[in-house]
Amino acid sequence: MQFHSLETNLALKNFRLLVCLLVLIEPALAQAKCLGTIREIKANDVKARWRETTENDGKPLTISIADGANGLVYSAKKAGAPWLTGTVSVCRSGGATEITLKDTQATNNVPMLARLGLTSTQTAQIVNGQIILAAGGWSGTFVGL
């Protein structure tokens, strides 16, 4: 009789521990919800245009997000000239919003040294209306327009 009671108490303690762990880690397990259209981006208070605030040449890079044939795309211009293009994902998980620029292609307007340091994917969280992108020794802070 005593063996069954001990076994039951142990099982109950393990169950309580499992419930506590699930409650604690549930936010970490939350699935990211990716926004697939400009309409969804705007409905979630995410900006579709971003302007660099940390440029040192007086010519901020401007990133624009648009609907593409197979999802969201982006283009970036500097002084009106096209610099970068690619695809973009904007995903929300919990209270965080993350933006990922992917499949980045540079135009001939981008200086050769900058092109050499460019990565094809960059990810950043949107915090206080800002994005900080960094790659290959370069970093820039962008604000939503």
Residue pairs with C-beta under 8 A, 6 or more apart in sequence:
27 94
30 93
30 94
31 93
32 91
32 92
32 93
32 98
33 91
33 92
33 93
34 89
34 90
34 91
34 92
35 41
35 44
35 46
35 72
35 90
35 91
35 92
36 71
36 72
37 67
37 72
38 48
38 65
38 66
38 67
38 72
41 47
41 48
41 65
41 72
41 90
42 48
44 90
44 92
44 97
46 90
46 97
46 99
46 126
46 144
47 129
47 144
47 145
48 64
48 65
48 66
49 62
49 63
49 64
49 65
49 144
49 145
50 62
50 63
50 131
50 142
50 143
50 144
50 145
51 60
51 61
51 62
51 63
51 142
51 143
51 145
52 60
52 61
52 62
52 140
52 141
52 142
53 60
53 140
53 141
53 142
53 143
54 139
54 140
54 141
55 61
55 140
59 78
59 79
60 78
61 76
61 77
61 78
61 83
61 140
61 142
62 76
62 77
62 78
62 145
63 74
63 75
63 76
63 84
63 101
63 142
64 74
64 75
64 76
64 77
65 72
65 73
65 74
65 88
65 90
66 72
66 73
66 74
66 75
67 73
68 87
70 87
71 87
71 89
72 87
72 88
72 89
72 90
73 85
73 86
73 87
73 88
74 84
74 85
74 86
74 87
74 88
74 101
75 82
75 84
75 85
76 82
76 83
76 84
76 85
77 83
78 109
81 107
81 109
82 107
82 109
83 106
83 107
83 109
83 110
84 101
84 104
84 105
84 106
84 107
84 110
84 118
85 104
85 105
85 107
86 101
86 102
86 103
86 104
86 105
86 120
87 101
87 102
87 103
88 99
88 100
88 101
88 102
89 99
89 100
89 102
90 97
90 98
90 99
90 100
91 97
91 98
91 100
92 98
96 125
97 125
97 126
98 123
98 124
98 125
98 126
99 123
99 124
99 125
99 126
99 131
100 121
100 122
100 123
101 121
101 122
101 123
101 133
102 120
102 121
103 120
103 121
104 118
104 119
104 120
104 121
104 122
106 114
106 115
106 118
110 118
114 136
114 138
116 136
117 135
117 136
117 137
117 138
118 135
118 136
119 135
119 136
122 133
122 134
122 135
124 131
124 132
124 133
124 134
125 131
126 144
129 143
129 144
130 141
130 142
130 143
130 144
131 141
131 142
132 139
132 140
132 141
132 142
133 139
133 140
133 142
134 140
